[in-house]
Amino acid sequence: MSLEGKLALITGGGRGIGRAIALDFARYGADVVVAARTISEIESVASDIRELGRQALAIPTDMTDETSIQNLVSITYETFGKIDILVNNAGISLAAPVIEMKTEDFDRVMTVNLRGMFICTRETLRIMKKQKSGTIISISSGFGIEGQALLSAYSASKAGILLFSDVLSKEERRIKVYVITPGLIDTQMTESLLGKKYPPEAISSLATYLVLPENKFPSGTVIKQIQVDNIKDAIFPLIQGRTFSDWNTLFQEVAPKLGEKNLRNIEKYKIMMPYIFKDYLES
C-alpha cells in the first residue's frame, strides 16, 4: 500500500481533519499541497510533511475568492506538473435558528462550503481530465444527511456536497469521486457540540484508503464514518492482543458476537475491512 509518486491538494489543510489527512497521505508516500487562510497553520503542516521525507507546499487560500482558488490550483500544477488527488475539506459553520440567521452569515457558509468546493473541483477537474486520471474526495457531514437544529446553512451546504458529488461521479468516468460523511470529530468547529467525538484520524484513515491502489469502491460511493467506527468499536475489544491469518478468519471468529446492524455495515464496507484491521492480520 503506497502513494509514492502521487500529488495531493488538500483545502482546509491547516488543522483538524485536513491536517490529519495531509500527514497520513505523506506517511504513505504522497507529496502534499496544503491550503487554508491561516499561513502559520499550513506552514506548520508543510514542515511536518517535509520531516516525513515528502515534498510539501503551503498556499494561503481564501475559499470565498474565486481568483484565490484558481491561483491555488494553477500554482500547484505549475510546481508539480500534476494533481492526482483533491480533498475538498475547507468548511465553516455558524450557528443560529433560521428566524435569526443573517443573510450574510448564510451566504458565507454556503460560499465557503459549497461554492468554494465547486470552484476548486472544477479547476482541478480540468487538469485531471487532461491526465485522464484522478481522485476527488469531498468531506460532507452526517448533518448533510440528517439536519441539525441551529445549523441550517451548514447542513444545507453539506447536503449540497453529497448531491454535487453524485452528479460529478455520473458525469466523469475516468475520475473517481467519493464523499466521506464524518460524525462528531474532535476539532475546533465542534468544541461547543455535545456527544461522543472521534479523532480527526478517524477520517484521515478513510481518505487514505480511498486513494490507495487497493481501493475497489466504485466512484460515487459515500463512506459514513460513524458506520465504520461502530464496526471498529464492536470488534476491537474482541481481538485485543491477537492476530489472525486474514480478514475472513478474523470475521468468522467475531461474527457470532456482532449485532445485525454491524453485520450489515461490514457487508457494505467489506472490501475495506482488511485495511481497517490490518494491524491484527498476518497478511
C-alpha positions in Angstrom: 0.0 0.0 0.0 1.7 3.2 -1.2 1.0 6.7 -2.5 4.5 7.0 -3.8 4.7 9.5 -6.7 1.2 10.9 -6.0 0.5 14.6 -5.5 -2.4 15.6 -3.3 -4.1 19.0 -2.9 -6.0 19.5 0.4 -8.1 22.5 1.2 -8.7 23.3 4.9 -5.4 21.6 5.5 -4.1 23.7 8.4 -5.8 21.8 11.3 -8.2 19.2 12.3 -9.4 16.7 9.6 -7.3 18.4 6.8 -4.1 18.3 8.8 -4.7 14.6 9.7 -5.3 13.7 6.0 -2.3 15.6 4.8 0.0 13.8 7.3 -1.5 10.4 6.6 -1.1 10.9 2.9 2.6 11.8 3.4 3.2 8.8 5.6 2.0 6.7 2.7 4.4 8.4 0.3 2.5 11.3 -1.3 3.7 14.8 -1.8 1.1 17.3 -0.5 -0.1 20.8 -1.1 -2.0 22.3 1.9 -4.3 25.3 1.5 -6.1 27.4 4.1 -6.3 31.1 5.1 -4.0 30.9 8.2 -0.5 30.9 6.9 1.2 29.8 10.2 -1.0 26.7 10.4 -0.4 25.5 6.8 3.3 26.2 7.1 3.4 24.1 10.2 1.7 21.2 8.5 4.0 21.6 5.5 7.0 21.4 7.8 5.7 18.2 9.4 5.3 16.7 6.0 8.8 17.5 5.0 10.1 15.9 8.2 8.4 12.7 6.9 10.6 12.9 3.8 8.0 14.2 1.4 7.7 17.4 -0.6 5.2 19.9 0.7 3.9 23.4 -0.3 1.7 25.7 1.8 -0.5 28.1 -0.3 -2.6 30.7 1.6 -6.1 30.5 0.0 -9.4 32.3 0.6 -12.2 29.9 -0.3 -14.6 32.9 -0.8 -12.5 34.3 -3.6 -12.6 32.6 -7.0 -9.3 34.1 -8.1 -7.6 32.8 -4.9 -8.8 29.3 -5.6 -7.8 29.4 -9.2 -4.3 30.6 -8.1 -4.1 27.7 -5.7 -4.8 25.1 -8.4 -2.6 26.8 -11.0 0.4 27.2 -8.6 0.0 23.5 -7.6 0.0 22.4 -11.2 2.9 24.7 -12.2 5.0 23.4 -9.3 4.3 19.7 -9.6 3.1 19.2 -13.1 0.0 17.2 -12.0 -2.7 16.8 -9.4 -3.6 13.2 -8.6 -5.8 13.8 -5.6 -8.0 16.6 -4.5 -9.5 16.7 -1.0 -12.3 19.3 -0.5 -12.1 19.8 3.2 -12.4 23.5 3.8 -15.5 24.5 5.7 -17.0 26.8 8.3 -20.1 26.7 10.5 -22.2 29.5 12.0 -25.0 28.5 14.5 -28.3 30.3 14.7 -32.0 29.5 14.4 -33.4 30.1 11.0 -35.5 33.0 12.2 -32.4 34.8 13.4 -30.0 33.8 10.7 -28.5 36.8 9.0 -28.4 36.6 5.2 -24.7 37.5 5.1 -23.9 34.6 7.5 -26.0 32.1 5.5 -24.2 33.3 2.3 -20.8 33.0 3.9 -21.3 29.4 5.0 -22.7 28.4 1.5 -19.9 30.3 -0.2 -17.0 28.6 1.6 -18.5 25.1 2.0 -20.3 24.7 -1.4 -19.3 27.4 -3.8 -15.6 27.2 -2.9 -15.7 23.4 -3.2 -17.3 23.7 -6.6 -14.7 26.1 -7.9 -11.8 24.1 -6.6 -13.3 20.9 -8.1 -13.9 22.5 -11.5 -10.4 24.0 -11.8 -8.8 20.7 -10.6 -11.0 18.6 -12.8 -9.7 20.4 -15.9 -6.2 19.1 -15.1 -7.3 15.6 -14.1 -9.2 15.2 -17.4 -6.0 16.0 -19.3 -4.2 13.4 -17.2 -7.2 11.0 -17.7 -7.0 10.1 -14.1 -7.5 11.5 -10.6 -9.4 11.1 -7.3 -11.7 13.7 -5.7 -12.7 13.3 -2.1 -15.1 15.8 -0.5 -15.8 16.0 3.2 -19.5 16.3 3.9 -21.1 15.6 7.2 -23.7 13.5 8.9 -25.6 16.7 9.3 -25.9 16.8 5.5 -27.9 13.6 5.7 -30.0 14.5 8.8 -30.0 18.2 9.6 -29.0 19.6 12.9 -31.0 22.4 14.7 -29.3 25.8 14.6 -27.1 24.6 11.7 -29.4 25.2 8.8 -26.7 26.8 6.5 -24.1 24.2 7.4 -26.5 21.3 7.0 -27.7 22.6 3.6 -24.2 23.1 2.4 -23.1 19.6 3.3 -26.2 18.1 1.7 -25.2 20.1 -1.4 -21.8 18.4 -1.4 -23.4 15.0 -1.4 -25.6 15.7 -4.4 -22.9 17.7 -6.3 -20.5 14.7 -5.9 -23.2 12.2 -7.0 -23.7 14.2 -10.2 -20.0 14.6 -10.8 -19.5 10.8 -10.4 -22.1 10.3 -13.2 -20.5 12.9 -15.5 -16.9 11.8 -15.2 -16.0 8.2 -15.9 -12.2 8.4 -15.6 -12.1 10.5 -12.4 -13.0 8.8 -9.1 -15.4 10.7 -6.9 -16.0 10.0 -3.2 -17.6 11.6 -0.2 -16.9 11.0 3.5 -19.6 12.0 6.0 -18.0 12.5 9.4 -19.9 12.2 12.6 -18.7 14.4 15.5 -15.0 14.9 15.1 -12.8 16.5 17.8 -11.9 19.7 16.1 -12.2 23.4 16.8 -15.5 23.5 14.9 -17.2 21.0 17.2 -16.0 22.4 20.6 -19.5 23.6 21.6 -21.3 20.4 20.5 -22.1 17.6 22.9 -21.7 13.9 22.2 -19.1 11.2 21.5 -16.3 12.7 19.4 -13.8 10.8 17.3 -10.3 12.0 16.5 -9.5 13.5 13.1 -7.6 10.4 12.3 -10.9 8.5 12.0 -11.5 10.5 8.8 -7.9 10.5 7.5 -7.7 6.7 7.6 -10.8 6.5 5.4 -9.5 9.2 3.0 -6.2 7.3 2.7 -7.9 4.1 1.8 -9.9 5.8 -0.9 -6.8 7.0 -2.7 -4.7 3.8 -2.4 -4.5 1.4 -5.4 -6.2 -1.3 -3.3 -9.4 0.7 -3.1 -12.2 -1.0 -5.1 -15.1 1.1 -4.2 -17.0 2.4 -7.2 -16.9 6.1 -8.0 -19.8 7.9 -6.3 -19.5 5.9 -3.0 -20.4 7.7 0.2 -18.4 6.5 3.3 -20.2 7.1 6.6 -17.6 7.4 9.3 -19.9 6.5 12.1 -20.8 3.2 10.5 -17.1 2.3 10.1 -16.3 3.3 13.6 -19.2 1.4 15.1 -17.7 -1.7 13.4 -14.3 -1.0 14.9 -15.8 -0.2 18.4 -17.6 -3.6 18.3 -14.7 -5.7 17.1 -11.6 -4.2 18.6 -12.4 -5.3 22.2 -12.9 -8.9 20.9 -9.5 -9.2 19.3 -7.1 -7.3 21.5 -3.7 -9.0 21.8 -4.4 -11.4 19.0 -3.5 -11.8 15.3 -5.3 -13.6 12.5 -4.1 -15.1 9.2 -6.5 -13.0 7.2 -9.7 -10.9 7.5 -12.0 -13.9 6.8 -10.6 -15.8 9.7 -11.0 -12.8 12.0 -14.6 -12.2 10.8 -15.6 -15.8 11.3 -14.3 -15.6 14.9 -16.2 -12.4 15.8 -19.4 -12.6 13.6 -21.5 -14.6 16.1 -20.9 -11.8 18.7 -22.0 -8.9 16.5 -25.4 -7.3 16.1 -27.4 -7.2 12.8 -26.6 -3.6 12.1 -22.8 -4.1 12.3 -23.1 -7.2 10.2 -25.0 -5.2 7.5 -22.3 -2.5 7.6 -19.5 -5.0 7.4 -21.1 -6.3 4.2 -21.4 -2.7 2.9 -17.7 -2.0 3.6 -16.3 -5.5 3.3 -13.6 -4.5 0.7 -12.2 -2.1 3.2 -12.1 -4.4 6.2 -8.6 -5.9 5.6 -7.3 -2.3 5.6 -9.2 -1.3 8.7 -8.0 -4.3 10.7 -4.6 -4.6 9.1 -2.8 -4.3 12.4 -4.4 -7.6 13.5 -3.7 -9.5 10.3 -0.6 -11.5 9.4 -1.3 -11.0 5.7 
